[in-house]
């Protein structure tokens, strides 16, 4: 097991490959500018912002997964506003919510079965 996001387990074996790619995390701060007549504004640090993260997931039937079923699990978590624990390499990376989920159906069989879905997730830290 490489990682988990809620009930989604990322792993790679001879029988199944479900991994994420291109993970990007953004950390920022909250600053407020107070206007001062005739002078430059004064900056005040108000604290950290919520971190954000994004990454892609390849759901490929050729790699042992059911793309539509696995995308549906992520859709439900997104639409239900579930708070998802995120673990990578056994290290707790905190709790996250899915802000957006984008799917690209890359391959559909001649009989209409979706064989490959590229999913992009945008997460926000749940504090």
VENQUI-V258224 format. One record per residue. RES is the residue in one letter. SS is DSSP state (A for helix, B for strand, O for the rest). OMEGA is omega as a letter, one per 40 degrees, with the letter a starting at -180 (* if undefined). D_LAST is the distance of its C-alpha to the last C-alpha in Angstrom with 2 decimals. Layout:
res->RES ss->SS omega->OMEGA d_last->D_LAST
res->RES ss->SS omega->OMEGA d_last->D_LAST
//
This chain:
res->X ss->O omega->i d_last->25.63
res->X ss->O omega->a d_last->23.94
res->X ss->B omega->i d_last->20.41
res->X ss->B omega->i d_last->18.58
res->X ss->B omega->a d_last->16.13
res->X ss->O omega->a d_last->15.96
res->X ss->O omega->i d_last->19.71
res->X ss->B omega->a d_last->20.88
res->X ss->B omega->i d_last->22.55
res->X ss->B omega->a d_last->23.64
res->X ss->B omega->i d_last->27.01
res->X ss->B omega->i d_last->30.39
res->X ss->O omega->i d_last->33.68
res->X ss->O omega->a d_last->37.23
res->X ss->O omega->a d_last->36.53
res->X ss->O omega->i d_last->33.13
res->X ss->B omega->i d_last->31.02
res->X ss->B omega->a d_last->27.47
res->X ss->O omega->i d_last->25.59
res->X ss->B omega->a d_last->23.27
res->X ss->B omega->i d_last->24.54
res->X ss->B omega->a d_last->23.72
res->X ss->B omega->i d_last->20.04
res->X ss->B omega->i d_last->18.81
res->X ss->B omega->i d_last->15.58
res->X ss->B omega->i d_last->15.12
res->X ss->O omega->a d_last->13.60
res->X ss->O omega->a d_last->14.42
res->X ss->B omega->i d_last->14.57
res->X ss->B omega->i d_last->15.13
res->X ss->B omega->i d_last->18.77
res->X ss->B omega->i d_last->21.00
res->X ss->B omega->i d_last->24.75
res->X ss->B omega->a d_last->26.95
res->X ss->O omega->i d_last->30.39
res->X ss->O omega->a d_last->33.39
res->X ss->O omega->i d_last->36.84
res->X ss->O omega->a d_last->39.04
res->X ss->O omega->i d_last->36.50
res->X ss->O omega->i d_last->33.59
res->X ss->O omega->i d_last->30.17
res->X ss->B omega->a d_last->28.26
res->X ss->B omega->i d_last->24.82
res->X ss->B omega->i d_last->22.01
res->X ss->B omega->a d_last->18.79
res->X ss->B omega->i d_last->15.91
res->X ss->B omega->a d_last->13.11
res->X ss->B omega->i d_last->11.11
res->X ss->O omega->i d_last->10.08
res->X ss->O omega->i d_last->7.53
res->X ss->O omega->i d_last->9.52
res->X ss->B omega->a d_last->11.76
res->X ss->B omega->i d_last->14.10
res->X ss->B omega->i d_last->17.33
res->X ss->B omega->i d_last->20.13
res->X ss->B omega->i d_last->23.20
res->X ss->B omega->i d_last->24.46
res->X ss->B omega->i d_last->28.21
res->X ss->B omega->a d_last->29.20
res->X ss->B omega->i d_last->32.91
res->X ss->A omega->i d_last->35.38
res->X ss->A omega->i d_last->37.58
res->X ss->A omega->i d_last->34.93
res->X ss->O omega->i d_last->34.78
res->X ss->O omega->i d_last->31.97
res->X ss->O omega->a d_last->32.32
res->X ss->A omega->a d_last->30.74
res->X ss->A omega->a d_last->30.70
res->X ss->A omega->a d_last->29.34
res->X ss->A omega->i d_last->26.50
res->X ss->A omega->i d_last->25.63
res->X ss->A omega->i d_last->25.69
res->X ss->A omega->i d_last->23.06
res->X ss->A omega->i d_last->20.68
res->X ss->A omega->a d_last->21.88
res->X ss->A omega->i d_last->21.22
res->X ss->A omega->i d_last->17.62
res->X ss->A omega->a d_last->17.13
res->X ss->A omega->i d_last->19.14
res->X ss->A omega->a d_last->17.70
res->X ss->O omega->a d_last->14.06
res->X ss->O omega->i d_last->13.32
res->X ss->O omega->a d_last->10.06
res->X ss->B omega->i d_last->11.65
res->X ss->B omega->a d_last->11.54
res->X ss->B omega->i d_last->13.12
res->X ss->B omega->i d_last->15.82
res->X ss->B omega->i d_last->18.41
res->X ss->O omega->a d_last->21.55
res->X ss->O omega->a d_last->20.27
res->X ss->B omega->i d_last->17.37
res->X ss->B omega->i d_last->13.83
res->X ss->B omega->i d_last->11.87
res->X ss->B omega->a d_last->8.46
res->X ss->B omega->a d_last->7.33
res->X ss->B omega->i d_last->8.31
res->X ss->B omega->i d_last->10.05
res->X ss->B omega->i d_last->13.59
res->X ss->B omega->i d_last->14.42
res->X ss->B omega->i d_last->18.04
res->X ss->B omega->i d_last->20.47
res->X ss->B omega->i d_last->23.92
res->X ss->B omega->i d_last->26.85
res->X ss->B omega->i d_last->30.20
res->X ss->B omega->a d_last->32.91
res->X ss->B omega->a d_last->34.92
res->X ss->B omega->i d_last->37.58
res->X ss->B omega->a d_last->39.12
res->X ss->O omega->i d_last->42.26
res->X ss->O omega->i d_last->45.52
res->X ss->O omega->i d_last->44.87
res->X ss->O omega->i d_last->41.50
res->X ss->O omega->i d_last->39.23
res->X ss->B omega->a d_last->36.12
res->X ss->B omega->a d_last->36.32
res->X ss->B omega->i d_last->33.73
res->X ss->B omega->i d_last->30.46
res->X ss->B omega->a d_last->28.43
res->X ss->B omega->i d_last->24.79
res->X ss->B omega->i d_last->22.40
res->X ss->B omega->i d_last->18.67
res->X ss->B omega->a d_last->16.21
res->X ss->B omega->i d_last->12.56
res->X ss->B omega->a d_last->9.38
res->X ss->B omega->i d_last->6.17
res->X ss->O omega->a d_last->3.81
res->X ss->O omega->* d_last->0.00
//
